[in-house]
């Protein structure tokens, strides 16, 4: 089954160019996944509005840090047994401090059950994370957003 649920993601970069990744466990496949914060669009919401809302909900970081600058990213992944094939906008957010504190206080029930943590990573660390980096071409996405 293939779904095309509209969504938006945010590449958060700190002052040292580290990227924020959320760490999830897919309870169906038992696979660990690292990905930028983001999620589905609510009815009537633009991708930028969704990116800002999702950033705040998943991380506690200010949504207004998300810039109206994005790249289109082809996505092909399975989550909770559902296969998704779509294109998502990946926005950029920049922070003036090193590794700003993250508080995932507004996760949905499904997200809370899957949430394993988060981390700020340098480009050289992205290839050695335990689990799957999603999307796999994230280093190239980051390069385009810089």
C-alpha positions in Angstrom: 0.0 0.0 0.0 1.3 3.4 -0.9 0.2 6.6 0.8 0.8 10.2 -0.2 0.1 12.1 3.1 1.3 15.7 2.7 4.0 16.6 5.2 6.9 19.0 5.8 10.2 18.6 7.6 12.7 21.0 9.2 16.5 20.8 9.0 17.6 22.5 12.2 21.2 23.8 12.2 22.9 25.1 15.3 25.8 27.6 15.3 28.3 24.9 14.6 26.3 23.5 11.6 25.2 20.4 13.6 21.8 19.0 12.5 19.0 18.0 14.9 17.6 14.5 14.3 14.7 12.8 16.1 15.2 9.2 17.0 12.2 6.9 16.5 11.4 3.1 16.8 9.0 1.7 14.2 7.1 -0.8 16.4 6.0 -2.8 13.3 9.4 -3.2 11.6 11.4 -2.8 14.9 13.7 -0.5 12.9 15.3 2.6 14.5 15.0 5.7 12.4 16.8 9.1 12.6 15.1 12.0 10.8 14.6 15.8 11.0 11.5 17.0 12.9 8.3 17.4 11.0 5.1 15.8 10.0 1.8 15.9 8.3 -0.1 19.0 7.2 -3.4 19.8 9.0 -6.4 20.8 6.9 -6.0 24.2 5.4 -2.4 24.5 6.5 0.5 25.5 4.2 3.7 23.4 4.3 5.5 26.3 6.0 2.9 26.6 8.6 3.0 22.8 9.2 6.8 22.9 9.4 6.7 25.7 12.1 3.9 23.9 14.1 5.6 20.5 13.9 9.0 22.0 15.0 7.4 23.5 18.1 5.3 20.4 18.9 8.2 17.8 18.4 11.0 19.9 19.9 9.8 22.9 21.8 12.0 25.0 19.6 10.4 28.2 18.3 8.5 27.7 15.0 9.4 31.2 13.8 13.0 30.0 13.4 11.9 28.1 10.3 12.8 30.1 7.2 10.7 30.2 4.1 13.5 28.4 2.3 13.2 24.8 1.3 14.2 22.0 -1.1 11.9 19.2 -2.4 13.0 15.8 -1.2 11.8 12.5 -2.7 10.6 10.2 0.1 10.1 6.4 -0.1 9.8 4.8 3.3 7.6 2.5 5.4 6.3 3.6 8.8 4.1 1.3 11.0 3.5 -1.0 8.0 2.4 1.7 5.6 4.5 2.5 2.5 4.8 6.2 1.7 6.0 7.5 -1.7 5.9 11.3 -2.0 7.8 14.5 -2.3 8.2 16.6 0.9 9.5 20.2 1.4 12.4 20.3 3.8 12.8 23.8 5.3 15.7 25.2 7.2 15.9 26.7 10.7 19.0 28.2 12.1 20.0 28.7 15.8 22.7 31.0 17.2 23.6 28.6 20.0 25.2 25.2 20.2 22.8 22.3 20.5 19.7 24.2 21.7 17.7 22.3 24.4 14.9 20.2 22.9 11.7 19.5 24.8 9.4 17.2 22.9 6.4 18.1 25.1 3.6 18.0 22.5 4.1 14.6 20.9 1.0 12.7 19.8 0.3 9.4 21.5 1.7 7.5 18.4 4.8 9.7 18.5 5.3 9.3 22.3 5.2 5.5 21.9 7.8 5.6 19.1 10.1 8.3 20.5 13.6 7.2 21.6 15.3 10.6 21.9 17.1 13.1 19.8 20.6 14.4 19.0 22.6 17.1 17.4 25.1 15.7 14.8 27.9 16.9 12.7 28.0 15.9 9.0 30.7 13.4 9.7 28.5 11.5 12.2 25.5 11.0 9.9 26.9 7.9 8.3 27.5 6.1 11.6 24.1 6.4 13.4 22.6 3.2 14.9 19.6 2.6 12.7 18.4 4.2 9.5 19.0 7.8 8.5 15.9 9.1 6.7 16.1 10.3 4.1 19.4 8.6 3.3 20.5 11.6 1.2 20.1 14.0 4.1 23.7 15.3 3.9 23.0 16.5 0.3 19.7 18.1 1.5 21.7 19.9 4.2 24.3 21.1 1.7 21.5 22.5 -0.5 19.9 24.4 2.4 23.1 26.0 3.5 
